[in-house]
Amino acid sequence: MNPPQPSLRTRITDLFAIRHPILCGGLNHLAIHDYVGAVVNAGAMGFITPRSYASDAAFRDGLKRCAEITGGWRFGVNLYVSARPEQNEALKRFMAIAIEEGVRYAETAGYRPDAFLPALKAAGVTVVHKCTTLRHALAAEKAGVDAVTILGMEAGGHPGMRLVGGIVQGALVPRALGVPVVLGGGIGTGRQLVAALALGADGVLMGSRMTVASEVWAHPDYKRRVIEADEGATRVVMGIFGDNSRVLDNRTAREVGALEADGITDFERYRPLVRGPYQREAYETGDWERGTLSLGQSCVFADRIAPVAEILEEIMAEAVAVRDRIAALNGRQS
Ligand SMILES: Cc1cc2nc3c(=O)[nH]c(=O)nc-3n(C[C@H](O)[C@H](O)[C@H](O)COP(=O)(O)O)c2cc1C
């Protein structure tokens, strides 16, 4: 059966064989098979985060379950590359498992993906690399990725040390690259999707907007906090170590911010606050004051807990209406 045609067809809908020009980025702890399967079934592309699983075997099982949910292998994995090679050992295992199982798409992020591209390309995996500067976008294109996601400073997770806004990235990066470009950071509405296309992007990436989806396993109290959050409810932390994160502005983030304001560079002082298990516990218990919880300014657009398909349909309906409204604008004839 052929999938329905995209209402907004771009190079990204063609590249990922999806109905909507929307990628849903990796969400550590949260982007597992249920959520990613729902994203793919709703007509967008999602990426499973391998570290969300307790073991390699559980990750492999998660891939198989996603294939069952989607009826095939047309979904993605997120491969977060560290600048320190010794930290990429797990990544190599994740990549090998994904390739063995037959996963068709990958979102690389973090450090440059060059070392991993030959294996991915040899396996026929389509790769979109996520980065925060024009320079890294050009380098990724040169290295052979199929598409690039460029993030603005509004983004949850790692918004880049230079903190360039999305509207600048969107006007800057697509016209400098030959490969399709996806704009991310702060996006959660159809009107922003049309704006991204107007800037020259071929699609958008969303993360924070999707954290409240019904298929995301996190505790309802966490989701309620995201829904209440306004556009100023996040904070950029850990810049003192040269790799910052945009997170929910909670008690932990403020404690981290206070250490940074004091100029403390001893990581051991931060470790008790930023440990990964605290994030997981926060999602499990709903105690959102605990841990540094990635979240971007687009949390303001998360207005209710709803199925992925409903969120994406609402965004696409608005995008099509906005496109038509703009197409109907007529300048005064002189
Ligand atoms: C809760 C959460 C966890 C994230 N975990 C990851 C991750 O493990 N790997 C990654 O590449 N990006 C991660 N990100 C970033 C997203 O994939 C995406 O780049 C970002 O959310 C886009 O900006 P937005 O939040 O404004 O939509 C995470 C974001 C959030 C909100």
The ligand as an SDF file (V2000), in Angstrom:
LIG
                    3D

 31 33  0  0  0  0  0  0  0  0999 V2000
   14.3400   15.5890   26.8530 C   0  0  0  0  0  0  0  0  0  0  0  0
   15.3000   15.7610   25.7200 C   0  0  0  0  0  0  0  0  0  0  0  0
   16.3230   14.8240   25.5400 C   0  0  0  0  0  0  0  0  0  0  0  0
   17.2050   14.9510   24.4660 C   0  0  0  0  0  0  0  0  0  0  0  0
   18.1680   13.9750   24.2570 N   0  0  0  0  0  0  0  0  0  0  0  0
   18.9320   14.0240   23.1240 C   0  0  0  0  0  0  0  0  0  0  0  0
   19.8360   12.9710   22.7990 C   0  0  0  0  0  0  0  0  0  0  0  0
   19.9710   11.9870   23.5320 O   0  0  0  0  0  0  0  0  0  0  0  0
   20.5600   13.0610   21.6530 N   0  0  0  0  0  0  0  0  0  0  0  0
   20.4330   14.1300   20.7990 C   0  0  0  0  0  0  0  0  0  0  0  0
   21.0790   14.1740   19.7520 O   0  0  0  0  0  0  0  0  0  0  0  0
   19.5860   15.1530   21.0950 N   0  0  0  0  0  0  0  0  0  0  0  0
   18.8470   15.1110   22.2140 C   0  0  0  0  0  0  0  0  0  0  0  0
   17.9530   16.1370   22.4770 N   0  0  0  0  0  0  0  0  0  0  0  0
   17.8210   17.2260   21.4950 C   0  0  0  0  0  0  0  0  0  0  0  0
   16.6840   16.9430   20.4960 C   0  0  0  0  0  0  0  0  0  0  0  0
   16.9390   15.8060   19.7270 O   0  0  0  0  0  0  0  0  0  0  0  0
   16.5160   18.1450   19.5310 C   0  0  0  0  0  0  0  0  0  0  0  0
   17.7420   18.4300   18.9080 O   0  0  0  0  0  0  0  0  0  0  0  0
   16.0220   19.3780   20.2480 C   0  0  0  0  0  0  0  0  0  0  0  0
   15.0540   19.0350   21.2060 O   0  0  0  0  0  0  0  0  0  0  0  0
   15.4300   20.3670   19.2470 C   0  0  0  0  0  0  0  0  0  0  0  0
   15.0790   21.5550   19.8540 O   0  0  0  0  0  0  0  0  0  0  0  0
   13.6470   21.8040   20.5660 P   0  0  0  0  0  0  0  0  0  0  0  0
   13.7800   21.1340   21.9030 O   0  0  0  0  0  0  0  0  0  0  0  0
   13.5740   23.2720   20.6830 O   0  0  0  0  0  0  0  0  0  0  0  0
   12.6060   21.1960   19.7130 O   0  0  0  0  0  0  0  0  0  0  0  0
   17.0940   16.0510   23.5800 C   0  0  0  0  0  0  0  0  0  0  0  0
   16.0770   17.0080   23.7970 C   0  0  0  0  0  0  0  0  0  0  0  0
   15.1850   16.8760   24.8450 C   0  0  0  0  0  0  0  0  0  0  0  0
   14.1040   17.9030   25.0210 C   0  0  0  0  0  0  0  0  0  0  0  0
  1  2  1  0
  2  3  1  0
  2 30  2  0
  3  4  2  0
  4  5  1  0
  4 28  1  0
  5  6  2  0
  6  7  1  0
  6 13  1  0
  7  8  2  0
  7  9  1  0
  9 10  1  0
 10 11  2  0
 10 12  1  0
 12 13  2  0
 13 14  1  0
 14 15  1  0
 14 28  1  0
 15 16  1  0
 16 17  1  0
 16 18  1  0
 18 19  1  0
 18 20  1  0
 20 21  1  0
 20 22  1  0
 22 23  1  0
 23 24  1  0
 24 25  2  0
 24 26  1  0
 24 27  1  0
 28 29  2  0
 29 30  1  0
 30 31  1  0
M  END
$$$$
